[in-house]
Amino acid sequence: MARILLLGAGRSASSLIQYLLRYAPVENWQLTVGDVNPAHLAPVLAAHSEFARAVPFSIEEEDRLEELVAAADVVISMLPALLHLTVAHACLRHRRHLATASYVSDDIRALGPEAEAAGITLLMECGLDPGLDHMSAMAVLRHIRARGGQLTSFKSYCGGLMAPDSEGNNPWRYKFTWNPRNVVLAGQGTAKYLEHGHPRYIPYQQLFRRTELLDVPGFGQFEGYANRDSLSYRAPYGLDAIPTILRGTLRRPGYCAAWAALVHLGLTDDSGRLGNPATMTWAELLESYLPVLRPGLQLPLSTRLAQYLNLAPESEEISRLQWLGLWSDEVVGLADATPAQLLERLLTRKWQLQEGDHDMIVMQHLFEFELNGKTHRSTSSLVVLGDDATHTAMAKTVGLPLGMAVRRLLRGELTQRGVVIPTSPDLYEPILAELRADYGIDFVEQETTR
């Protein structure tokens, strides 16, 4: 019998839990789910009590963490990324495997030699992005190399968005399907990538103004903006000498220009508190960010905002900001907050998934390579639709690859030890095959030659 401990059971864990419950009786697993509020799991686990249970757990309870980890064979952490290090140390103390969907932090990477010496695997980046992006990109890269192709360009974009039937009258065509705070703070820092052999840098203030338009078969156009550091993916993908490499995030057209306006205003700033009262209205907050009017001059707040942003009052950007209620009489609701915290609170209400909503994951890889004296362009596109507000496309594409990787780890099919990400064909090929065969999660491949 293998014992699995899952820490954290938020929205992104729904499909992972379903997968673990599906295979628990087949693989002879015992599943323990630790969550701050385990009561919400009772309906899910009720029919599986012989091999699954939910227990209360908080990361602050050090003794509880030690007890739960010691009783497991593999620990899956769906906790916030900054808490993975605490769990990793506990796994090392008890020689237990760890699996997460999060990026390998420098602190986790430093534990690699110790984990390898202890004979355990710290399996990271096994969700959607990072995770499914690695697996699908490596599969295409392997195919291109097998044909003798020489890679000249690799671009990869991914976004969690709304399905067309759920965009409604929302001009942003976007709602939260993952951590709202991460969305509000996205892109802060300088984006780095390579273009035709030259390093390119985009400061945060310009990031959402420099986008690329992409077409996804059957779903129309999207715009992509660069992620923070595309250069770090050269080594894991074996692309150290590639002239062009870029990784980015997808949104629907028009989103980025309106978000750039929020950045320009300073409403995504999280560096300092404003000292504001909770009763301040959004109109009052916006007024405080705009230049003082000359004495005797009176202009509507929306007009002043448009002038400040150098936009036409009837522009789509201003329309999107108005839809958010940026100059409404609604109170901000938080005292002494950062601008980013206030914006997050506003957007959480405006961009909340409703019960009948369906989200959508869109991923697209674009490859260019030289073969037999010709330039080839290969595009690999994925679209996944959510079932409802609980079993979202985000939950599927984060949780299913992670569950499948854990299944192979427990079966002894993953023998690598230390810090591991899914860039090896013996790991990603069976996962991609299972996603395709059992869940219809498959990439559409297109190739052209010029």
N, C-alpha and C positions, 0 to 999 in steps of 0.2 A: 504494500500500500504506500502510495506517495502522498505527502501532505503539502498542500498549497496554502500559503497565507497571502491574501490580498489586502493591502492597506489602502483605504480610500475607495469610496463607492459613490462618487459623484456622477453627474450626467454622462461624462465620457466613458464611464465604466460599464454602462448597461449592456452593450453587446459583448464585452469581455466576460461579464458574469454569465450571460446566457451560453457562451461558448464553453466555459469551464463546467457549467452544469450539464451541458449536453454530453461531454466526454467523461465526466467524473465516474459514472457507473461502468463505462466501457473500459476506461484506463485504470480503474480502481484507485481513484483519488479521494482524498478527504479535503474539503475546501472550508477554510475559515476566512470570513470577511470581517475586517476590523474597520469600524467607521465611528465618527463622532456621534452620529445619530443612526444607530442600526435599525431603529423601528421601521423605517421606510423600506427595509429589505424583507420584512416578514412576508408580504404577499408573494414576493419573487421566490423565496426559499421554502415556502410552506410545503410544496409538493416534493421537496428534495431533502427532507430533514435527516434521512439516513446517511447522507454523505456531504451535507453542507450546513453551516451554521453562521450566524452573525453575532459579533461581540462588540461591546463598546471599546473604543480605542481613541486615544489622543496622543500625539507625538510628544507632548510634555510629560507623559507618564513613562519615565525611563524604565522602571521595573517591569511594567506591562509590556513594553517593547521587547525587552530581553526575554520575557516569558514566552511571548508569541513567536518570536524568531527561533528560539531554541526548539520549539515544538514543530517546526516546519522543515521541509526539505528544500523548498524554493519559495522565495518571497517576491511578490509582484507589488511594486509601489506605484500607485496612482495618486499619490500625494503631490502637492505642489513641488516643483523641481528643486527648490532650495532646501527641501527636507530630505532629499534622496541621500545626501551624504551621511546624515545621522543613521538612516536605515542601513546604508552600506557598511558603516563601521560595526553595527550590530551583526550583520551577516558575516563579516570577517571574524568577529569574536567567536561565533558559533559555527563557522565553516558551512554557511548556507548560501546557495545560489541566489542572485538577485536579478530581476528583470524589470525594466521600465521602458516607457515610450519617450523619455526625455533625452535631450542632448547630453553628450559626455562633457561634464564640466572639467576644468583643470584639476580640481580637487579629487574628483572621481578617477580621472586618468592617472593621477599619482598613486592610486591604490592598486594599479594593475599588477605590478610585480608581486605585491603581497598576496593578492588574490590568486595569482598563478601558482605561487609557492604553496598556498593553502589548498589548491586543487578545486577552486570554485570559479564560477563564471559570473561576471558582472555584465549582463546582457543589456546594452543600452540602445537607444534610438531605434526601437522596434515598433513604432506606432505608424502614423501617417507621414508627417513631415516634422521630424526625421523618422524614417523607417521605410514605408512603402515607396517613398521617392528613391531611396538608396537601391532597394530591391529591383524596381522596374528599370531604373537607369542602368544599373549594372547588367541586367539581362540584355538590354539593347546594345550596350557597349561591347559585351562579350560576343554578340552575334556579328557586329561590325568588324571587330578584330579578327574573328575567325575567317571572315571573307578577305582579309588583307587590307581593310580600310584604314586610312590614316586620319584620325580625328583632327579637325581644325576649329570646331566650335561646339560648345555644349551650353545650352540654356535650359533651365528647369524652373517652372512656375507652379505654385499650388495656392489654392484659396478655399476657404470655407464660406459658402454663400447661401442664398436662398434659391430653392427651386423656382422655375418660372411661374408655377401656379400659386406660389406663396409670396410673390413680390408685392402684390396688391397695389395700393396707391403710395407705397413708400418710395420716394424719389431716389433714395440712396441704394435701393434694391439690396439691402443688407440688414441682417439681424445677428445677434450674438449666438454663436454655437459653441463657443469656448470662453475662456477666462476674459471677461470684459476689460479688466485692467491691462492685460497684455495687448489688447487691441488698441486701447487709448495710448499706450506708450510705445506702440510698434514703430520701428525704424529709427529710434533715437540713437544718436551716434552717427558715424560716417560709414556709408556703404562703400564697399571695396570690391572691385571685380576687374577682369582683364578683357580688353577689346583689341583684337588684331595685334597682340603682343605688347600692348601698352596698358599700364595700370590706370584705372579710372577710379575717382573718388567723388562721391556725392554727399555733401553735408546735409544734415537733417532738414535744414530750412528749405532745401531745393528738392528733396527726395520725391515728394509727391507731385512735382511739376515735370519730372523726367520719367515718362512712362513709355511702355511699348505696347502696341495693340496686337492682340492675338485672336485667331479664329479657332473655335472648338467645334468640330463637326456636330451639327444638330442642335447646338446651344448658342450659337452666335458669337458676338465679340466680347472680349474681356481686355482690361488693361492691367499690365504688370509693372510693379515697381521693385527695385533691387533690394534684396535683404542685406543685412549688415556686412557679412564677410563671406563672399563667394570663394575667396582664394583658398580657404582651409579645406575645400573639397577636392583639390587637385590630387593630393597624396592618396586619400582613401579610394578614389576612383581610378588611380593610375593615370592621371592626366597632367603630370608635372610640366610637360612641354607644350600643352595646348595653348594656342594663341588667344582664344576667346572662351571665357567661362563666366557665367552669371547665374545666380539663383534669385528668384523673386517671388513676390506674393501677388495673387490675382484679385481684382475687384471688377465690378461692372463699370463700363465707361461713365465718366462723370464723377465717380466717387472720389478719386484722388484729387481732382481740382478743388472740390469742396472741402476735403480734409486739409489740403494745403492752406486754405483760408483759416481754418481753426488753428493750424500751426502758426501762421503769421500773426494771428491775434494773441497767441500765447496761452491758449486754453488747454494745450496738452502738456504744459510745464508742470513737473512734479517736484521741483527742486526746493520750493519754499511755500510756507503757509501764508494766507492772505490776511488772517485776523478778522475775517468777515463774520457778521452775524448769520445765523441760519435763516433768519427772516428776510435777508436780502433777496430781491427778485432778480431774475435773469436779465431783465431790462436794466436794472441798476448796475449789475455786474458788467454788462456790455458797455454801458455808459462810462464806467470807470476805466475801460481799456481804450477808449477813443480820445483823440485830441480835444481839448476844450474849445468850444465854439467862440467865435468873436462876439463881443457884446452886441446884443440886439439881433443877432442872427438866429433864426429858428428853422431847424430842419428835422424831418422824421428820423428816428434812430436808424431805420433801415437804409435810408438815403446816405446818412453819415457813414454807416458801415460800408456801403458800396463804394463811396468815395475813398475811404481809408484803404480799402483793399484794391482800389483801381479796377473796379468791376462795374458793369452796367447794372442799375437797380433791378432790371428785369432778367438778369442773367440766371442761368441754371444754378450756379453756386449760391447766389443769394436766396433763390427759391428753396434750396435744400437746407440752408441755415434757418430760414423762416419755419420750415416744417418741423425742425427740432425745437422751436420755441425759444430761440436765442434772444429775442427781445420781447418776451412775454412777461406777464405779471406773476408767473409761477415762482414760488420761492425756491432758492437753491437747496435748502433743507439740511445743510451741513455747516456747522460753525468752524471757523479757523481751519479751513481746508486748503489744500493745494488746488490750483486750477484744474489739474488732471482729475482729481478726486470729484470735483463738482461736475465736470463733463462726464465722467464715468457714471455718476448717479443719474444724470439726465438721460444718457444714452441707454442705460439699463432699462429704463421705463419705456423709451421710444423704440428700442430695438429688441424687445423681449419676444422670444418665441411663443406663439399662441398654440393652443392645443391642436388646431387643425393644420398647423404649418408643416412644411417639408423643407428641410435644408438640402444643400447640395455641395458635394466636394468636387472640385475641378482640379486636375493636375495635367500639365503638359510638359513634355521634354522635347527639345528641338536640337537635333544633331546635324552637323555638317561634316562630311568627310570626303577625302580624295580616294578614288578607286579606279584603276585602269585608265588613268588620265582624265577622268571626269569628276565633277563635283556632284556629290549626292546630298540631298537634304531628307532627313528622316524625322517624322513627327510621331510621337507616342502620346495619345490623349486618353484620359480617364475621367468619366463622370459617374458619380455615385449619388443616388437620391435617398433621402431619409424616409423612414416609414411613418414617423410621427414625431412629436416633440420630445419623446423619451428615447426611442430607438432611431437616433439621428444618423445621417451619413457620417458625421464626425465621429460618433461613437463606434460605428461599424469599422471605419478605416483606421481608427486608433486602436480599438480593442481587439479586433479579429487577428491582425498580424501578430500582435503581442501574445495572444492566447496560443496561436499556432506555434510560435517560437518556443514558448514554455512547454508545450506538449512534446516537441522534439527534444528539448533539453532533458525532460524527465524520461524520455524513451532511450536516452543515451546516444541519440543521433547527432547531437551537437557536442563535440568533444573538446572544442577550444576552451581554454581557461584564461583567466585574467579579464581585462576589459575587452568586450567583443561588440561589434556592430554588424548588421546583416549585409555585408558586402561579399560574402563567400557563396558561390553557387550551391554548395551542399545545404545551405540554410535558406537562401532566397528562392531557389527554384521550386522546392516542394510547397513553400508558402504561397507563391504566386499561382501554382497549379491548383492548390486547394481553394484559394479565393475565387479563381475562375470557375472551377467545377461545382463547388457547393454554394457559392454566394453570388455568382454572376458578376463579380468584380473583375473586370478585364480591360486591358488597354487596347485601343484602336490604333493600329500602325499604318502609317502612310509613308511612301518614299517617292521622291521625284529626282530626276537627273537633269543636269544642264551642262 
